[in-house]
């Protein structure tokens, strides 16, 4: 019996050694095969990236508007006869974008807003249409129709704004050719000034809006420098400036900006942004009949300031990410020197974010406009516009 037990024990030990040997051999073989595959497929025979590459996206913004100021319509226009539409559903944006990577460093970008078809689409619909070549982080070149870097708001797409829309000054400077979509060329990039990262933008554009050729041979030359002073709190300070020529007259615009983000704890966070601008309002000057003008072109000066604080509470649920409350205050004077009529705007807004990065959210609030002097039958009239907007990005 003892001999039988010893025989079985020896055979078991031999079988175990054999299994371990096979196992170790197999593992060594797998490792060897993995290394061999890496050498063959990655080093010796790398798979070439196929170009062009395409990426399609879009943004939907639909809203309901109701102006609680008697005689003022949803566009802020006063009607002394009491007529005008004071409440309506509205399609603000239905954007579709296409990004094509033509080669490693070359991309072409197109962006259209189909909601522009609700009115006369002339000089509208097409927003971005440019080609961009990246030499390095220090230098990128683009040409076509784009948003030249002038001020903080130019760096944000409409779907990530902390307020219901861009500031009033943004649209005023757009009508004067400094912001929003313009046709031209630009140089952008970033460098490190010691321990301070700095990004820059230099642009030359026609300065007369989108989807237009130049009308007077004049150009807008603008620039922006942004300094990242504190990475932890995302403290950024920027300056913008530009000169141009319109109908053989010199114009200018300057701006100063600051933004920061201050986490309170794991769930609460406070951030803000602010801008101040000043420039020549040549659009107002040349759109006014000569006999109705006061002074010269240089006397038509627009000034603006806004601050936008925002507080955010993280909820972190699957389909309910966060709640935010923001309140933008803005002061704007379209003609501060010769016919001043300052406009103060308050925009309190509650935002419910259902998907990350505002991919789906609801915004509820009111835009309250108060002018130094209300002018009948014009847009320079006090207004209380309530809104509720649903946004979805794909």
ChimeraX attribute file (.defattr): number of C-alpha atoms within 10 A of each C-alpha:
attribute: neighborCount
match mode: 1-to-1
recipient: residues
	/A:1	6
	/A:2	7
	/A:3	8
	/A:4	9
	/A:5	10
	/A:6	11
	/A:7	11
	/A:8	12
	/A:9	12
	/A:10	12
	/A:11	12
	/A:12	12
	/A:13	11
	/A:14	11
	/A:15	12
	/A:16	12
	/A:17	12
	/A:18	12
	/A:19	12
	/A:20	11
	/A:21	12
	/A:22	12
	/A:23	12
	/A:24	12
	/A:25	12
	/A:26	12
	/A:27	12
	/A:28	12
	/A:29	12
	/A:30	12
	/A:31	12
	/A:32	12
	/A:33	12
	/A:34	12
	/A:35	11
	/A:36	12
	/A:37	13
	/A:38	14
	/A:39	13
	/A:40	12
	/A:41	11
	/A:42	11
	/A:43	10
	/A:44	10
	/A:45	10
	/A:46	11
	/A:47	9
	/A:48	6
	/A:49	9
	/A:50	10
	/A:51	11
	/A:52	13
	/A:53	13
	/A:54	13
	/A:55	10
	/A:56	12
	/A:57	12
	/A:58	17
	/A:59	18
	/A:60	21
	/A:61	21
	/A:62	17
	/A:63	18
	/A:64	17
	/A:65	19
	/A:66	19
	/A:67	23
	/A:68	16
	/A:69	17
	/A:70	15
	/A:71	21
	/A:72	29
	/A:73	25
	/A:74	23
	/A:75	14
	/A:76	21
	/A:77	21
	/A:78	25
	/A:79	18
	/A:80	13
	/A:81	8
	/A:82	12
	/A:83	12
	/A:84	15
	/A:85	15
	/A:86	20
	/A:87	17
	/A:88	14
	/A:89	13
	/A:90	15
	/A:91	16
	/A:92	18
	/A:93	20
	/A:94	19
	/A:95	20
	/A:96	17
	/A:97	18
	/A:98	17
	/A:99	17
	/A:100	18
	/A:101	19
	/A:102	16
	/A:103	14
	/A:104	13
	/A:105	12
	/A:106	17
	/A:107	19
	/A:108	20
	/A:109	19
	/A:110	18
	/A:111	21
	/A:112	19
	/A:113	21
	/A:114	18
	/A:115	19
	/A:116	19
	/A:117	11
	/A:118	10
	/A:119	8
	/A:120	9
	/A:121	13
	/A:122	11
	/A:123	12
	/A:124	18
	/A:125	19
	/A:126	19
	/A:127	21
	/A:128	24
	/A:129	21
	/A:130	18
	/A:131	21
	/A:132	19
	/A:133	18
	/A:134	17
	/A:135	12
	/A:136	10
	/A:137	11
	/A:138	14
	/A:139	15
	/A:140	18
	/A:141	16
	/A:142	20
	/A:143	19
	/A:144	20
	/A:145	26
	/A:146	26
	/A:147	22
	/A:148	29
	/A:149	25
	/A:150	29
	/A:151	27
	/A:152	23
	/A:153	19
	/A:154	17
	/A:155	11
	/A:156	11
	/A:157	9
	/A:158	16
	/A:159	22
	/A:160	12
	/A:161	12
	/A:162	26
	/A:163	23
	/A:164	24
	/A:165	12
	/A:166	15
	/A:167	23
	/A:168	17
	/A:169	24
	/A:170	21
	/A:171	14
	/A:172	19
	/A:173	23
	/A:174	20
	/A:175	18
	/A:176	21
	/A:177	24
	/A:178	34
	/A:179	24
	/A:180	22
	/A:181	25
	/A:182	28
	/A:183	27
	/A:184	24
	/A:185	20
	/A:186	23
	/A:187	21
	/A:188	20
	/A:189	17
	/A:190	18
	/A:191	14
	/A:192	12
	/A:193	9
	/A:194	7
	/A:195	8
	/A:196	12
	/A:197	16
	/A:198	19
	/A:199	17
	/A:200	20
	/A:201	20
	/A:202	21
	/A:203	24
	/A:204	21
	/A:205	27
	/A:206	25
	/A:207	27
	/A:208	24
	/A:209	22
	/A:210	25
	/A:211	19
	/A:212	13
	/A:213	13
	/A:214	15
	/A:215	12
	/A:216	12
	/A:217	11
	/A:218	18
	/A:219	19
	/A:220	24
	/A:221	22
	/A:222	24
	/A:223	22
	/A:224	23
	/A:225	19
	/A:226	21
	/A:227	20
	/A:228	19
	/A:229	16
	/A:230	14
	/A:231	12
	/A:232	10
	/A:233	14
	/A:234	14
	/A:235	18
	/A:236	20
	/A:237	21
	/A:238	21
	/A:239	21
	/A:240	22
	/A:241	22
	/A:242	20
	/A:243	18
	/A:244	22
	/A:245	18
	/A:246	19
	/A:247	11
	/A:248	10
	/A:249	11
	/A:250	15
	/A:251	18
	/A:252	20
	/A:253	24
	/A:254	21
	/A:255	21
	/A:256	21
	/A:257	21
	/A:258	19
	/A:259	20
	/A:260	20
	/A:261	20
	/A:262	15
	/A:263	14
	/A:264	12
	/A:265	9
	/A:266	8
	/A:267	12
	/A:268	16
	/A:269	16
	/A:270	18
	/A:271	19
	/A:272	19
	/A:273	21
	/A:274	21
	/A:275	23
	/A:276	20
	/A:277	22
	/A:278	22
	/A:279	24
	/A:280	25
	/A:281	25
	/A:282	25
	/A:283	18
	/A:284	19
	/A:285	21
	/A:286	13
	/A:287	9
	/A:288	12
	/A:289	9
	/A:290	9
	/A:291	6
	/A:292	8
	/A:293	15
	/A:294	14
	/A:295	11
	/A:296	9
	/A:297	18
	/A:298	16
	/A:299	17
	/A:300	23
	/A:301	23
	/A:302	23
	/A:303	22
	/A:304	25
	/A:305	21
	/A:306	21
	/A:307	19
	/A:308	21
	/A:309	19
	/A:310	21
	/A:311	20
	/A:312	18
	/A:313	17
	/A:314	15
	/A:315	15
	/A:316	13
	/A:317	10
	/A:318	9
	/A:319	12
	/A:320	16
	/A:321	19
	/A:322	21
	/A:323	18
	/A:324	19
	/A:325	20
	/A:326	22
	/A:327	21
	/A:328	22
	/A:329	19
	/A:330	22
	/A:331	21
	/A:332	24
	/A:333	21
	/A:334	23
	/A:335	20
	/A:336	18
	/A:337	16
	/A:338	13
	/A:339	13
	/A:340	15
	/A:341	18
	/A:342	19
	/A:343	21
	/A:344	19
	/A:345	22
	/A:346	18
	/A:347	22
	/A:348	19
	/A:349	22
	/A:350	21
	/A:351	23
	/A:352	18
	/A:353	22
	/A:354	21
	/A:355	18
	/A:356	14
	/A:357	12
	/A:358	20
	/A:359	16
	/A:360	22
	/A:361	23
	/A:362	19
	/A:363	20
	/A:364	18
	/A:365	20
	/A:366	22
	/A:367	19
	/A:368	18
	/A:369	19
	/A:370	17
	/A:371	19
	/A:372	14
	/A:373	13
	/A:374	16
	/A:375	14
	/A:376	15
	/A:377	15
	/A:378	13
	/A:379	17
	/A:380	20
	/A:381	22
	/A:382	24
	/A:383	27
	/A:384	22
	/A:385	23
	/A:386	19
	/A:387	21
	/A:388	19
	/A:389	20
	/A:390	16
	/A:391	20
	/A:392	18
	/A:393	18
	/A:394	10
